[in-house]
């Protein structure tokens, strides 16, 4: 929130956006992305910290478009219905060398105006839809996807991925909780995991 108590959110529609060495702390949006919402190709989040951000949809970041990269960043205590920390939609997303801790996919941040009942709780830390996604050498600790009103909720305590040619290698998952897929819930073809 801003000093005057109003809600804040960064929203960008641009290609080739780079956010580097930045801190997003204690922000809230009633709809999309408590921290930053970007529509565009070639988005890069580099050495950033997102902590205690909340939204109905995408707690800290909502990144829509091809070639999203998140590297060397930290996401702590962010909350949303889908993508407690990050919601990414697009081809060729790459998430490297980042830390995700205590992020939650939950209905606790419901927008009192918008009906979010059709959205399932999923992806405590990351909610990713798209092909050719790589999630590499990250640490996921104490993230959760909390079931709401339906049996098909609470998917992927740390990670929810949907698409083709999905790779998640050399990640560390500890104490993540969900109704289905405590660490990860993956739906797709051509999956590689080491």
ChimeraX attribute file (.defattr): number of C-alpha atoms within 10 A of each C-alpha:
attribute: neighborCount
match mode: 1-to-1
recipient: residues
	/A:1	15
	/A:2	11
	/A:3	6
	/A:4	6
	/A:5	7
	/A:6	8
	/A:7	13
	/A:8	17
	/A:9	23
	/A:10	13
	/A:11	15
	/A:12	13
	/A:13	11
	/A:14	13
	/A:15	14
	/A:16	11
	/A:17	17
	/A:18	11
	/A:19	14
	/A:20	15
	/A:21	11
	/A:22	13
	/A:23	15
	/A:24	18
	/A:25	19
	/A:26	18
	/A:27	24
	/A:28	26
	/A:29	25
	/A:30	20
	/A:31	21
	/A:32	22
	/A:33	33
	/A:34	36
	/A:35	30
	/A:36	24
	/A:37	21
	/A:38	20
	/A:39	18
	/A:40	19
	/A:41	19
	/A:42	18
	/A:43	23
	/A:44	20
	/A:45	21
	/A:46	19
	/A:47	17
	/A:48	19
	/A:49	20
	/A:50	26
	/A:51	25
	/A:52	21
	/A:53	30
	/A:54	32
	/A:55	31
	/A:56	29
	/A:57	32
	/A:58	35
	/A:59	40
	/A:60	38
	/A:61	32
	/A:62	23
	/A:63	27
	/A:64	22
	/A:65	20
	/A:66	20
	/A:67	20
	/A:68	24
	/A:69	20
	/A:70	21
	/A:71	19
	/A:72	17
	/A:73	22
	/A:74	21
	/A:75	26
	/A:76	24
	/A:77	23
	/A:78	34
	/A:79	35
	/A:80	37
	/A:81	30
	/A:82	31
	/A:83	36
	/A:84	41
	/A:85	40
	/A:86	34
	/A:87	26
	/A:88	23
	/A:89	21
	/A:90	20
	/A:91	20
	/A:92	18
	/A:93	27
	/A:94	18
	/A:95	21
	/A:96	20
	/A:97	17
	/A:98	22
	/A:99	20
	/A:100	26
	/A:101	24
	/A:102	23
	/A:103	35
	/A:104	36
	/A:105	39
	/A:106	27
	/A:107	24
	/A:108	15
	/A:109	19
	/A:110	18
	/A:111	15
	/A:112	10
	/A:113	8
	/A:114	10
	/A:115	9
	/A:116	15
	/A:117	12
	/A:118	6
	/A:119	14
	/A:120	23
	/A:121	33
	/A:122	36
	/A:123	39
	/A:124	43
	/A:125	42
	/A:126	32
	/A:127	27
	/A:128	24
	/A:129	21
	/A:130	20
	/A:131	22
	/A:132	18
	/A:133	25
	/A:134	18
	/A:135	23
	/A:136	20
	/A:137	16
	/A:138	22
	/A:139	18
	/A:140	26
	/A:141	22
	/A:142	21
	/A:143	33
	/A:144	33
	/A:145	38
	/A:146	25
	/A:147	20
	/A:148	19
	/A:149	11
	/A:150	10
	/A:151	10
	/A:152	13
	/A:153	21
	/A:154	31
	/A:155	31
	/A:156	32
	/A:157	35
	/A:158	38
	/A:159	31
	/A:160	26
	/A:161	26
	/A:162	18
	/A:163	19
	/A:164	17
	/A:165	16
	/A:166	24
	/A:167	18
	/A:168	21
	/A:169	15
	/A:170	13
	/A:171	17
	/A:172	13
	/A:173	19
	/A:174	14
	/A:175	15
	/A:176	25
	/A:177	23
	/A:178	27
	/A:179	19
	/A:180	19
	/A:181	21
	/A:182	23
	/A:183	28
	/A:184	24
	/A:185	20
	/A:186	17
	/A:187	13
	/A:188	14
	/A:189	12
	/A:190	11
	/A:191	15
	/A:192	11
	/A:193	11
	/A:194	8
